[in-house]
Amino acid sequence: MYRDKKVIVVMPAYNAAPTLENTHAEVVAQDYVDQIILVDDCSRDETVELARTLDKVTVHQHEQNLG
């Protein structure tokens, strides 16, 4: 929370598995982030599976790549 407001970060992702854990760690290090919404654009790697294991992350996955 920041000034009594909930802080939500929206992270677009496409084949982001190689960098996802580092990016997540940097975002979570900001003590005021309450939730992260990762929007996956039909990645072909393990982005979605990895994101589902991370703290404070809700995953929304597109059924097809929307560009």
C-alpha positions as CSV (number, residue, x, y, z in Angstrom):
1,M,0.0,0.0,0.0
2,Y,1.0,3.5,-0.7
3,R,-0.8,6.3,1.1
4,D,-3.6,3.9,1.8
5,K,-4.0,2.9,-1.8
6,K,-3.5,-0.5,-3.3
7,V,-0.7,-0.6,-5.8
8,I,-1.0,-3.1,-8.7
9,V,1.6,-3.5,-11.4
10,V,0.6,-4.8,-14.9
11,M,3.4,-6.6,-16.7
12,P,2.9,-7.4,-20.4
13,A,4.9,-10.5,-21.3
14,Y,5.9,-12.5,-24.4
15,N,8.5,-15.2,-24.1
16,A,9.8,-13.5,-21.0
17,A,10.9,-16.6,-19.1
18,P,14.7,-15.7,-19.2
19,T,14.1,-12.3,-17.5
20,L,10.9,-12.8,-15.6
21,E,12.4,-13.8,-12.2
22,N,14.8,-10.8,-12.1
23,T,12.1,-8.4,-13.2
24,H,9.7,-9.8,-10.6
25,A,12.3,-9.5,-7.9
26,E,12.9,-5.8,-8.8
27,V,9.2,-5.1,-8.7
28,V,8.6,-6.9,-5.4
29,A,11.6,-5.1,-3.9
30,Q,9.4,-2.0,-4.0
31,D,7.8,-2.5,-0.7
32,Y,4.5,-0.8,-1.7
33,V,3.5,-3.2,-4.5
34,D,0.5,-5.2,-3.5
35,Q,-0.2,-7.3,-6.6
36,I,1.3,-8.0,-10.1
37,I,-0.9,-8.9,-13.0
38,L,1.1,-10.6,-15.8
39,V,-0.6,-10.5,-19.2
40,D,0.9,-13.1,-21.4
41,D,0.6,-12.7,-25.2
42,C,0.6,-16.4,-26.0
43,S,4.2,-17.1,-25.2
44,R,5.9,-20.1,-26.6
45,D,8.2,-20.6,-23.7
46,E,7.5,-21.4,-20.0
47,T,6.6,-17.8,-19.1
48,V,3.1,-18.7,-17.8
49,E,4.2,-21.7,-15.8
50,L,7.0,-19.7,-14.2
51,A,4.8,-16.7,-13.5
52,R,2.3,-18.8,-11.7
53,T,5.0,-19.8,-9.2
54,L,5.9,-16.2,-8.3
55,D,4.6,-14.3,-5.2
56,K,1.8,-11.8,-5.7
57,V,1.3,-12.7,-9.4
58,T,-2.0,-13.2,-11.1
59,V,-1.7,-14.5,-14.7
60,H,-3.9,-13.6,-17.6
61,Q,-3.1,-15.5,-20.8
62,H,-4.2,-14.6,-24.3
63,E,-5.4,-17.5,-26.3
64,Q,-3.7,-16.1,-29.4
65,N,-0.9,-13.6,-30.0
66,L,-2.4,-10.2,-30.2
67,G,0.8,-8.4,-31.1
